[in-house]
Amino acid sequence: MKWLLFALLIFLGACSSKDKSSENLTPKKALGWTSAGLSVDASDAAAIGTGIESVTSVGEYLFARNDRVLDGERRYQLFIGKVGSLLWKELELPGGDVPNVLFADSGMLFVGTYWSHGGAHLWKFNPQTETWTEFLLPEVSKAYPISDTAYGIDGIAKFQGRLVLSLSHGKMGERNPIYFEQPDGSWKIFNEGFPAEESFMRAVEWNGSLFAMTYGNGIVRFDTSCTKWKALSAPQLVCENGTWNASSTLARDAVQNENGLLVGYANLEGFFGLSEAETWTPKVDCSLLLQNEDVQLLSRSPASVYRILPFQNRFIALGEGSAIYSPKENRWNALPPIPGVAEILDGVLVKDTLYVAAFQKGVMKLPTSSLDSLLQNQTVLSEVFE
């Protein structure tokens, strides 16, 4: 009897070991989207505005800017968190300044203010020491001093190792200046050729020039050889039964690739490649429908692109219908949807995680292992039409 019991225990142990080893061989399912700990109350739609509009990182620190309405007034809030943590705290700017645009560079966070009581300010924040440093900006003109509360900083970029600022003015007809930081720390304004009453959201340095994505006038290029801005021609999207070029003005982001720039548009036109000769190549697949003289664009790849992030020789396009573009395979792989979210407004890749600003929801995160799994499974959204 004892021998029978002993044999039974050995048999059960072997079965148990076999089950465990089988479990170890079974690939684990990649995790989907989860909250990064900073969310908005979607039930109070009148008060949240767009919610978290931007998210970026400096080392292990995360920063996000919130757009909401408090006590009947629109208010922008800046939050700081850490990678891997769900804890965030509000970060207040000196003097009660209002944060508008965030720019991470060289281990620092640069914050441009928006119509603050003291005018437009540029602040640098060191997350290691939690200290703020203000940049002294020159007067735009005697008629409109930089301290005018109607001024705000809309865009921050870097060109030839120095900062470039795009300012806007709340008064109609005012020329919005573009500030270039000089080697001695001073600033110069270069406006010639830049569209009047316009500013840029983002700007990218490439091939010795600065390419600025404006809010409504397409892309303009700054060349140091002539210190003037030059407007680029708008791309045309040739679809299966027509050409779409009605409003090629809302360029939102661009990144470098081996053949030039990849540019994302935020008005149902998607993704384009820009060559050194300033020629455009569409990177989307689309069709046009003509109904009662109304033109509609149906895109089988991201239609509105707000942010582009390089990822493993590929590019993540965030916006409406976010997806990964694979240049060598000439295809799009759709990102897993976030329940209840129609748009992703911004994003940043930190270590092994993608953090995004989900419209009226908050900061969400997705492990890059999910992206790897997505690419391996080859869930093709569309082949690229060229």
Secondary structure, DSSP 8 states (H G I E B T S, - for coil): -HHHHHHHHHHHHHHHHHHHHHHHHS-------EEEEEE--TT-HHHHTTEEEEEEEETTEEEEEEEEEETTEEEEEEEEEETT---EEE---GGG--EEEEEEETTEEEEEEBSBTTB--EEEEETTTTEEEEE----S-SSS-TT-TTEEEEEEEEETTEEEEEEEESSTT----EEEE-TTS-EEE--TTS-TT--EEEEEEETTEEEEEESSS-EEEEETTTTEEEE-----EEETTEEE-S-TT-EEEEEEETTEEEEEETTTTEEEEE-TT--EEE---EEEEEETTEEEEEESS-SEEEEEEEETTEEEEEEES-EEEETTTTEEEE----TT---EEEEEEETTEEEEEETTTEEEEEEHHHHHHHHHHT-EEEE---
